[in-house]
Amino acid sequence: MDLSQCQSNLFLGFHAHRSPISDDSISLQSSWCFRTLPSELLDQQSDNSCDGFVGLDDVADSEEFSLLGYPTSLKRRGRGECLSFSSSFYLHPSKRAAVEADFEKRKATVRSWGNQPISLADPALHEMIEKEKQKQVKGIVLNASENYVCRAVLDALGSHLTNKYSEEMPGACYYGGNQYIDQIEGLCYERALAAFDLDPECWGVNVQPYSCTFANFAVFTGLLMPKERIIGLDTLCGGHVSHGYLTPNGNRMSGASIFFESMSYKVNPKTGCLDYDKVEERAMDFHPKMLICGGSLCLREWDYARFRQIADKCGAILMCDMAHISGIVAAKVKLLRRFVMLATFALIKLPFSVTTVLFVRLESG
């Protein structure tokens, strides 16, 4: 391969003298050693001065080396010319000392900033946080989804765990270094099953969803194909928007209603109770792949055994959204495990936790 006639518009300040070379003669040789400049010194050049010029008394004005078989000359800048830092240049000793001193000063500044409380690091944000805190302390919130968590929960949420990525399941995370995160998640699995007295041979658990809405959507996408059918309590009757909410004029307002075909059943407007015969009639007409019992603003009892009968009759999977009653279910006031295949709830409703749990009955059980 003869490169002697090649033309190039690339110019790097080199003065090259070309000579023909053969395929087996390509090599990169240097007549002197380049020294790497520490990366922390690369931002020290001033806009108004040339701090990093080379000591030309010790280094020749030009250096000869071979680039792909071409004898090449590297011409250096003069003392009065500005110089961009490169790994191939030396700093004058006095300049190096000044740069290193400044670097240590900047490191100390970064350390100091990293240890500041939020009141000093971001006073404006701290003021807003304090206002929200005072609002919660002085007011009474009756929304079950806005529980007052204990100090231990706040400590956990503000711990070093926030620095770690831990995508996927324990033991199979995409990122390395998750051994302690896996232990924490495993502990959460064990405690969730124990709290509801569930046999790990019959029930699986996932504690990763950020909220019940995400847990519900994980159930839908895991068990249903796009455009398959879901039926749940109407949002205006106390159902949750994540179950597939459509406005009266037909607008789809949630992921469930966009990716799946959703229909709702309603309560009796006079009594506020469900008419289970009408629920069954609607389910048999719609033939859903999934039937949802439970909701967000339901004040009445749910007949889970009756829902089991309806689900079996129309061939649907029965899922329970027990977001607001999980505490009394764990206390065995309500027993759902005989009837439902899946259950989701958010522990933010309870005083000592902030997480979401998804239970699924295993086929082997």
Secondary structure, 3 states (H helix, E strand, C coil): CCCCCCCCCCCCCEEECCCCCCHHHCCEEECCCCCCCCHHHCCCCCCCCCCCCCCCCCCCCEEEEEECCEEEEEECCCCCCCCCCCCCCCCCHHHHHHHHHHHHHHHHHHHHHHCCCHHHHCHHHHHHHHHHHHHHHHCCCCCCCCCCCCHHHHHHHCCHHHHCCCCCCCCCCCCCCCHHHHHHHHHHHHHHHHHCCCCCCCEEEECCCCCHHHHHHHHHHHHCCCCCEEEEECHHHCCCHHHCCECCCCCECCHHHHHCEEEEECECCCCCCECHHHHHHHHHHHCCCEEEECCCCCCCCCCHHHHHHHHHHHCCEEEEECCCCHHHHHCCCCCCCCCCCEEEEEHHHCCCCCCEEEEEECCCC
